[in-house]
Amino acid sequence: MEQFTVDEFQRDFDALFERVENGESFKILAPDGKAVIITRVVYDVTDSKEDWRDFWYNEYSLCDI
């Protein structure tokens, strides 16, 4: 997996975020050694019985860590 420092990611944000939207994932490294992964998530709310806002807060969310 390709990785970038926070500064590198911020400097090239538009181009890198477009790559994420096209399906790529990256590791972003902070100066203190901690890291996060940025990846594309697709969630179709057009046929959902639940309110789409619940996606970000419920226990079944892909966003929960």
SEFIZA-3560 file (N, C-alpha, C; in Angstrom, 3 decimals):
REM SEFIZA-3560
<numar><xx>0.853</xx><yy>-1.174</yy><zz>0.000</zz><atom>N</atom></numar>
<numar><xx>0.000</xx><yy>0.000</yy><zz>0.000</zz><atom>CA</atom></numar>
<numar><xx>0.899</xx><yy>1.238</yy><zz>0.000</zz><atom>C</atom></numar>
<numar><xx>0.563</xx><yy>2.162</yy><zz>-0.863</zz><atom>N</atom></numar>
<numar><xx>1.318</xx><yy>3.408</yy><zz>-0.948</zz><atom>CA</atom></numar>
<numar><xx>1.071</xx><yy>4.235</yy><zz>0.320</zz><atom>C</atom></numar>
<numar><xx>2.092</xx><yy>4.925</yy><zz>0.796</zz><atom>N</atom></numar>
<numar><xx>1.921</xx><yy>5.737</yy><zz>1.999</zz><atom>CA</atom></numar>
<numar><xx>2.472</xx><yy>7.142</yy><zz>1.792</zz><atom>C</atom></numar>
<numar><xx>1.882</xx><yy>8.073</yy><zz>2.559</zz><atom>N</atom></numar>
<numar><xx>2.253</xx><yy>9.481</yy><zz>2.482</zz><atom>CA</atom></numar>
<numar><xx>2.308</xx><yy>10.041</yy><zz>3.888</zz><atom>C</atom></numar>
<numar><xx>3.136</xx><yy>11.054</yy><zz>4.088</zz><atom>N</atom></numar>
<numar><xx>3.094</xx><yy>11.782</yy><zz>5.350</zz><atom>CA</atom></numar>
<numar><xx>1.861</xx><yy>12.690</yy><zz>5.311</zz><atom>C</atom></numar>
<numar><xx>1.491</xx><yy>13.195</yy><zz>6.470</zz><atom>N</atom></numar>
<numar><xx>0.356</xx><yy>14.134</yy><zz>6.529</zz><atom>CA</atom></numar>
<numar><xx>0.641</xx><yy>15.334</yy><zz>5.623</zz><atom>C</atom></numar>
<numar><xx>1.853</xx><yy>15.871</yy><zz>5.695</zz><atom>N</atom></numar>
<numar><xx>2.207</xx><yy>17.027</yy><zz>4.856</zz><atom>CA</atom></numar>
<numar><xx>2.090</xx><yy>16.712</yy><zz>3.371</zz><atom>C</atom></numar>
<numar><xx>2.593</xx><yy>15.554</yy><zz>2.958</zz><atom>N</atom></numar>
<numar><xx>2.501</xx><yy>15.164</yy><zz>1.546</zz><atom>CA</atom></numar>
<numar><xx>1.048</xx><yy>15.030</yy><zz>1.108</zz><atom>C</atom></numar>
<numar><xx>0.235</xx><yy>14.409</yy><zz>1.974</zz><atom>N</atom></numar>
<numar><xx>-1.167</xx><yy>14.219</yy><zz>1.619</zz><atom>CA</atom></numar>
<numar><xx>-1.893</xx><yy>15.553</yy><zz>1.523</zz><atom>C</atom></numar>
<numar><xx>-1.613</xx><yy>16.454</yy><zz>2.449</zz><atom>N</atom></numar>
<numar><xx>-2.251</xx><yy>17.770</yy><zz>2.397</zz><atom>CA</atom></numar>
<numar><xx>-1.802</xx><yy>18.566</yy><zz>1.174</zz><atom>C</atom></numar>
<numar><xx>-0.530</xx><yy>18.478</yy><zz>0.845</zz><atom>N</atom></numar>
<numar><xx>0.004</xx><yy>19.210</yy><zz>-0.293</zz><atom>CA</atom></numar>
<numar><xx>-0.642</xx><yy>18.749</yy><zz>-1.616</zz><atom>C</atom></numar>
<numar><xx>-0.877</xx><yy>17.453</yy><zz>-1.762</zz><atom>N</atom></numar>
<numar><xx>-1.442</xx><yy>16.897</yy><zz>-2.993</zz><atom>CA</atom></numar>
<numar><xx>-2.864</xx><yy>16.383</yy><zz>-2.786</zz><atom>C</atom></numar>
<numar><xx>-3.606</xx><yy>17.019</yy><zz>-1.871</zz><atom>N</atom></numar>
<numar><xx>-4.914</xx><yy>16.518</yy><zz>-1.454</zz><atom>CA</atom></numar>
<numar><xx>-5.860</xx><yy>16.254</yy><zz>-2.620</zz><atom>C</atom></numar>
<numar><xx>-6.054</xx><yy>17.217</yy><zz>-3.502</zz><atom>N</atom></numar>
<numar><xx>-7.036</xx><yy>17.048</yy><zz>-4.576</zz><atom>CA</atom></numar>
<numar><xx>-6.724</xx><yy>15.845</yy><zz>-5.457</zz><atom>C</atom></numar>
<numar><xx>-5.482</xx><yy>15.718</yy><zz>-5.865</zz><atom>N</atom></numar>
<numar><xx>-5.097</xx><yy>14.604</yy><zz>-6.740</zz><atom>CA</atom></numar>
<numar><xx>-5.196</xx><yy>13.267</yy><zz>-6.007</zz><atom>C</atom></numar>
<numar><xx>-4.752</xx><yy>13.236</yy><zz>-4.749</zz><atom>N</atom></numar>
<numar><xx>-4.792</xx><yy>11.981</yy><zz>-4.000</zz><atom>CA</atom></numar>
<numar><xx>-6.221</xx><yy>11.591</yy><zz>-3.643</zz><atom>C</atom></numar>
<numar><xx>-7.052</xx><yy>12.564</yy><zz>-3.290</zz><atom>N</atom></numar>
<numar><xx>-8.437</xx><yy>12.246</yy><zz>-2.951</zz><atom>CA</atom></numar>
<numar><xx>-9.185</xx><yy>11.735</yy><zz>-4.183</zz><atom>C</atom></numar>
<numar><xx>-8.865</xx><yy>12.273</yy><zz>-5.340</zz><atom>N</atom></numar>
<numar><xx>-9.471</xx><yy>11.767</yy><zz>-6.574</zz><atom>CA</atom></numar>
<numar><xx>-9.080</xx><yy>10.303</yy><zz>-6.793</zz><atom>C</atom></numar>
<numar><xx>-7.842</xx><yy>9.967</yy><zz>-6.488</zz><atom>N</atom></numar>
<numar><xx>-7.413</xx><yy>8.574</yy><zz>-6.604</zz><atom>CA</atom></numar>
<numar><xx>-8.179</xx><yy>7.684</yy><zz>-5.635</zz><atom>C</atom></numar>
<numar><xx>-8.437</xx><yy>8.174</yy><zz>-4.420</zz><atom>N</atom></numar>
<numar><xx>-9.233</xx><yy>7.415</yy><zz>-3.451</zz><atom>CA</atom></numar>
<numar><xx>-10.648</xx><yy>7.218</yy><zz>-3.991</zz><atom>C</atom></numar>
<numar><xx>-11.235</xx><yy>8.263</yy><zz>-4.538</zz><atom>N</atom></numar>
<numar><xx>-12.583</xx><yy>8.144</yy><zz>-5.099</zz><atom>CA</atom></numar>
<numar><xx>-12.632</xx><yy>7.132</yy><zz>-6.238</zz><atom>C</atom></numar>
<numar><xx>-11.499</xx><yy>6.895</yy><zz>-6.880</zz><atom>N</atom></numar>
<numar><xx>-11.420</xx><yy>5.915</yy><zz>-7.970</zz><atom>CA</atom></numar>
<numar><xx>-11.023</xx><yy>4.525</yy><zz>-7.484</zz><atom>C</atom></numar>
<numar><xx>-10.979</xx><yy>4.334</yy><zz>-6.166</zz><atom>N</atom></numar>
<numar><xx>-10.790</xx><yy>2.998</yy><zz>-5.619</zz><atom>CA</atom></numar>
<numar><xx>-9.465</xx><yy>2.697</yy><zz>-4.952</zz><atom>C</atom></numar>
<numar><xx>-8.514</xx><yy>3.618</yy><zz>-4.960</zz><atom>N</atom></numar>
<numar><xx>-7.236</xx><yy>3.356</yy><zz>-4.306</zz><atom>CA</atom></numar>
<numar><xx>-7.331</xx><yy>3.617</yy><zz>-2.802</zz><atom>C</atom></numar>
<numar><xx>-6.436</xx><yy>3.006</yy><zz>-2.052</zz><atom>N</atom></numar>
<numar><xx>-6.332</xx><yy>3.230</yy><zz>-0.614</zz><atom>CA</atom></numar>
<numar><xx>-4.898</xx><yy>3.622</yy><zz>-0.286</zz><atom>C</atom></numar>
<numar><xx>-4.743</xx><yy>4.453</yy><zz>0.745</zz><atom>N</atom></numar>
<numar><xx>-3.419</xx><yy>4.913</yy><zz>1.155</zz><atom>CA</atom></numar>
<numar><xx>-3.283</xx><yy>4.877</yy><zz>2.661</zz><atom>C</atom></numar>
<numar><xx>-2.036</xx><yy>4.754</yy><zz>3.115</zz><atom>N</atom></numar>
<numar><xx>-1.715</xx><yy>4.925</yy><zz>4.521</zz><atom>CA</atom></numar>
<numar><xx>-1.164</xx><yy>6.345</yy><zz>4.672</zz><atom>C</atom></numar>
<numar><xx>-1.653</xx><yy>7.066</yy><zz>5.688</zz><atom>N</atom></numar>
<numar><xx>-1.184</xx><yy>8.418</yy><zz>5.976</zz><atom>CA</atom></numar>
<numar><xx>-0.487</xx><yy>8.383</yy><zz>7.329</zz><atom>C</atom></numar>
<numar><xx>0.783</xx><yy>8.788</yy><zz>7.331</zz><atom>N</atom></numar>
<numar><xx>1.612</xx><yy>8.713</yy><zz>8.532</zz><atom>CA</atom></numar>
<numar><xx>1.756</xx><yy>10.071</yy><zz>9.202</zz><atom>C</atom></numar>
<numar><xx>1.475</xx><yy>10.121</yy><zz>10.501</zz><atom>N</atom></numar>
<numar><xx>1.655</xx><yy>11.339</yy><zz>11.292</zz><atom>CA</atom></numar>
<numar><xx>3.103</xx><yy>11.412</yy><zz>11.780</zz><atom>C</atom></numar>
<numar><xx>3.566</xx><yy>12.606</yy><zz>12.143</zz><atom>N</atom></numar>
<numar><xx>4.949</xx><yy>12.752</yy><zz>12.629</zz><atom>CA</atom></numar>
<numar><xx>5.256</xx><yy>11.891</yy><zz>13.861</zz><atom>C</atom></numar>
<numar><xx>4.239</xx><yy>11.599</yy><zz>14.678</zz><atom>N</atom></numar>
<numar><xx>4.472</xx><yy>10.796</yy><zz>15.883</zz><atom>CA</atom></numar>
<numar><xx>4.468</xx><yy>9.290</yy><zz>15.612</zz><atom>C</atom></numar>
<numar><xx>4.352</xx><yy>8.901</yy><zz>14.339</zz><atom>N</atom></numar>
<numar><xx>4.392</xx><yy>7.486</yy><zz>13.981</zz><atom>CA</atom></numar>
<numar><xx>3.035</xx><yy>6.821</yy><zz>13.862</zz><atom>C</atom></numar>
<numar><xx>1.978</xx><yy>7.503</yy><zz>14.302</zz><atom>N</atom></numar>
<numar><xx>0.642</xx><yy>6.938</yy><zz>14.155</zz><atom>CA</atom></numar>
<numar><xx>0.233</xx><yy>7.019</yy><zz>12.687</zz><atom>C</atom></numar>
<numar><xx>-0.682</xx><yy>6.124</yy><zz>12.283</zz><atom>N</atom></numar>
<numar><xx>-1.091</xx><yy>6.091</yy><zz>10.887</zz><atom>CA</atom></numar>
<numar><xx>-2.587</xx><yy>5.837</yy><zz>10.780</zz><atom>C</atom></numar>
<numar><xx>-3.156</xx><yy>6.293</yy><zz>9.679</zz><atom>N</atom></numar>
<numar><xx>-4.547</xx><yy>6.004</yy><zz>9.345</zz><atom>CA</atom></numar>
<numar><xx>-4.577</xx><yy>5.517</yy><zz>7.897</zz><atom>C</atom></numar>
<numar><xx>-5.637</xx><yy>4.816</yy><zz>7.572</zz><atom>N</atom></numar>
<numar><xx>-5.860</xx><yy>4.359</yy><zz>6.209</zz><atom>CA</atom></numar>
<numar><xx>-7.023</xx><yy>5.155</yy><zz>5.644</zz><atom>C</atom></numar>
<numar><xx>-6.855</xx><yy>5.670</yy><zz>4.432</zz><atom>N</atom></numar>
<numar><xx>-7.963</xx><yy>6.319</yy><zz>3.740</zz><atom>CA</atom></numar>
<numar><xx>-8.351</xx><yy>5.406</yy><zz>2.585</zz><atom>C</atom></numar>
<numar><xx>-9.637</xx><yy>5.103</yy><zz>2.492</zz><atom>N</atom></numar>
<numar><xx>-10.133</xx><yy>4.195</yy><zz>1.478</zz><atom>CA</atom></numar>
<numar><xx>-11.516</xx><yy>4.613</yy><zz>1.031</zz><atom>C</atom></numar>
<numar><xx>-11.895</xx><yy>4.188</yy><zz>-0.123</zz><atom>N</atom></numar>
<numar><xx>-13.217</xx><yy>4.517</yy><zz>-0.658</zz><atom>CA</atom></numar>
<numar><xx>-14.258</xx><yy>3.610</yy><zz>-0.012</zz><atom>C</atom></numar>
<numar><xx>-15.367</xx><yy>4.211</yy><zz>0.415</zz><atom>N</atom></numar>
<numar><xx>-16.496</xx><yy>3.461</yy><zz>0.945</zz><atom>CA</atom></numar>
<numar><xx>-17.723</xx><yy>3.853</yy><zz>0.140</zz><atom>C</atom></numar>
<numar><xx>-18.438</xx><yy>2.866</yy><zz>-0.332</zz><atom>N</atom></numar>
<numar><xx>-19.654</xx><yy>3.128</yy><zz>-1.089</zz><atom>CA</atom></numar>
<numar><xx>-20.830</xx><yy>2.644</yy><zz>-0.254</zz><atom>C</atom></numar>
<numar><xx>-21.777</xx><yy>3.517</yy><zz>-0.036</zz><atom>N</atom></numar>
<numar><xx>-22.970</xx><yy>3.180</yy><zz>0.729</zz><atom>CA</atom></numar>
<numar><xx>-24.167</xx><yy>3.717</yy><zz>-0.030</zz><atom>C</atom></numar>
<numar><xx>-24.988</xx><yy>2.828</yy><zz>-0.528</zz><atom>N</atom></numar>
<numar><xx>-26.152</xx><yy>3.212</yy><zz>-1.321</zz><atom>CA</atom></numar>
<numar><xx>-27.348</xx><yy>3.439</yy><zz>-0.402</zz><atom>C</atom></numar>
<numar><xx>-27.808</xx><yy>4.688</yy><zz>-0.334</zz><atom>N</atom></numar>
<numar><xx>-28.938</xx><yy>5.015</yy><zz>0.537</zz><atom>CA</atom></numar>
<numar><xx>-30.239</xx><yy>5.153</yy><zz>-0.243</zz><atom>C</atom></numar>
<numar><xx>-30.217</xx><yy>4.862</yy><zz>-1.517</zz><atom>N</atom></numar>
<numar><xx>-31.409</xx><yy>5.079</yy><zz>-2.330</zz><atom>CA</atom></numar>
<numar><xx>-32.527</xx><yy>4.107</yy><zz>-2.006</zz><atom>C</atom></numar>
<numar><xx>-32.191</xx><yy>2.930</yy><zz>-1.459</zz><atom>N</atom></numar>
<numar><xx>-33.222</xx><yy>1.940</yy><zz>-1.155</zz><atom>CA</atom></numar>
<numar><xx>-33.110</xx><yy>1.484</yy><zz>0.299</zz><atom>C</atom></numar>
<numar><xx>-32.736</xx><yy>2.412</yy><zz>1.163</zz><atom>N</atom></numar>
<numar><xx>-32.508</xx><yy>2.077</yy><zz>2.559</zz><atom>CA</atom></numar>
<numar><xx>-33.772</xx><yy>2.307</yy><zz>3.381</zz><atom>C</atom></numar>
<numar><xx>-34.047</xx><yy>1.378</yy><zz>4.283</zz><atom>N</atom></numar>
<numar><xx>-35.170</xx><yy>1.548</yy><zz>5.199</zz><atom>CA</atom></numar>
<numar><xx>-34.769</xx><yy>2.393</yy><zz>6.400</zz><atom>C</atom></numar>
<numar><xx>-33.464</xx><yy>2.558</yy><zz>6.588</zz><atom>N</atom></numar>
<numar><xx>-32.964</xx><yy>3.361</yy><zz>7.694</zz><atom>CA</atom></numar>
<numar><xx>-32.592</xx><yy>4.749</yy><zz>7.200</zz><atom>C</atom></numar>
<numar><xx>-32.653</xx><yy>5.682</yy><zz>8.093</zz><atom>N</atom></numar>
<numar><xx>-32.204</xx><yy>7.035</yy><zz>7.791</zz><atom>CA</atom></numar>
<numar><xx>-30.709</xx><yy>6.979</yy><zz>7.504</zz><atom>C</atom></numar>
<numar><xx>-30.246</xx><yy>7.579</yy><zz>6.421</zz><atom>N</atom></numar>
<numar><xx>-28.831</xx><yy>7.511</yy><zz>6.036</zz><atom>CA</atom></numar>
<numar><xx>-27.914</xx><yy>8.066</yy><zz>7.105</zz><atom>C</atom></numar>
<numar><xx>-28.400</xx><yy>9.008</yy><zz>7.921</zz><atom>N</atom></numar>
<numar><xx>-27.542</xx><yy>9.572</yy><zz>8.976</zz><atom>CA</atom></numar>
<numar><xx>-27.194</xx><yy>8.526</yy><zz>10.019</zz><atom>C</atom></numar>
<numar><xx>-28.061</xx><yy>7.509</yy><zz>10.206</zz><atom>N</atom></numar>
<numar><xx>-27.770</xx><yy>6.452</yy><zz>11.166</zz><atom>CA</atom></numar>
<numar><xx>-26.556</xx><yy>5.635</yy><zz>10.767</zz><atom>C</atom></numar>
<numar><xx>-26.222</xx><yy>5.629</yy><zz>9.490</zz><atom>N</atom></numar>
<numar><xx>-25.070</xx><yy>4.866</yy><zz>9.014</zz><atom>CA</atom></numar>
<numar><xx>-23.802</xx><yy>5.253</yy><zz>9.756</zz><atom>C</atom></numar>
<numar><xx>-23.646</xx><yy>6.522</yy><zz>10.063</zz><atom>N</atom></numar>
<numar><xx>-22.416</xx><yy>7.000</yy><zz>10.686</zz><atom>CA</atom></numar>
<numar><xx>-22.360</xx><yy>6.703</yy><zz>12.181</zz><atom>C</atom></numar>
<numar><xx>-23.495</xx><yy>6.320</yy><zz>12.781</zz><atom>N</atom></numar>
<numar><xx>-23.534</xx><yy>6.191</yy><zz>14.231</zz><atom>CA</atom></numar>
<numar><xx>-23.910</xx><yy>4.822</yy><zz>14.757</zz><atom>C</atom></numar>
<numar><xx>-24.428</xx><yy>3.928</yy><zz>13.928</zz><atom>N</atom></numar>
<numar><xx>-24.871</xx><yy>2.652</yy><zz>14.487</zz><atom>CA</atom></numar>
<numar><xx>-23.757</xx><yy>1.626</yy><zz>14.586</zz><atom>C</atom></numar>
<numar><xx>-24.015</xx><yy>0.550</yy><zz>15.328</zz><atom>N</atom></numar>
<numar><xx>-22.989</xx><yy>-0.438</yy><zz>15.593</zz><atom>CA</atom></numar>
<numar><xx>-22.645</xx><yy>-1.308</yy><zz>14.397</zz><atom>C</atom></numar>
<numar><xx>-23.400</xx><yy>-1.195</yy><zz>13.316</zz><atom>N</atom></numar>
<numar><xx>-23.122</xx><yy>-1.983</yy><zz>12.114</zz><atom>CA</atom></numar>
<numar><xx>-22.362</xx><yy>-1.174</yy><zz>11.062</zz><atom>C</atom></numar>
<numar><xx>-22.006</xx><yy>0.021</yy><zz>11.386</zz><atom>N</atom></numar>
<numar><xx>-21.360</xx><yy>0.943</yy><zz>10.448</zz><atom>CA</atom></numar>
<numar><xx>-19.970</xx><yy>0.493</yy><zz>10.075</zz><atom>C</atom></numar>
<numar><xx>-19.606</xx><yy>0.673</yy><zz>8.803</zz><atom>N</atom></numar>
<numar><xx>-18.238</xx><yy>0.421</yy><zz>8.355</zz><atom>CA</atom></numar>
<numar><xx>-17.290</xx><yy>1.465</yy><zz>8.902</zz><atom>C</atom></numar>
<numar><xx>-17.836</xx><yy>2.587</yy><zz>9.384</zz><atom>N</atom></numar>
<numar><xx>-16.997</xx><yy>3.677</yy><zz>9.851</zz><atom>CA</atom></numar>
<numar><xx>-16.587</xx><yy>3.518</yy><zz>11.303</zz><atom>C</atom></numar>
<numar><xx>-17.244</xx><yy>2.615</yy><zz>12.033</zz><atom>N</atom></numar>
<numar><xx>-16.870</xx><yy>2.401</yy><zz>13.422</zz><atom>CA</atom></numar>
<numar><xx>-15.527</xx><yy>1.682</yy><zz>13.479</zz><atom>C</atom></numar>
<numar><xx>-14.680</xx><yy>2.111</yy><zz>14.374</zz><atom>N</atom></numar>
<numar><xx>-13.355</xx><yy>1.472</yy><zz>14.512</zz><atom>CA</atom></numar>
<numar><xx>-13.246</xx><yy>0.887</yy><zz>15.900</zz><atom>C</atom></numar>
//
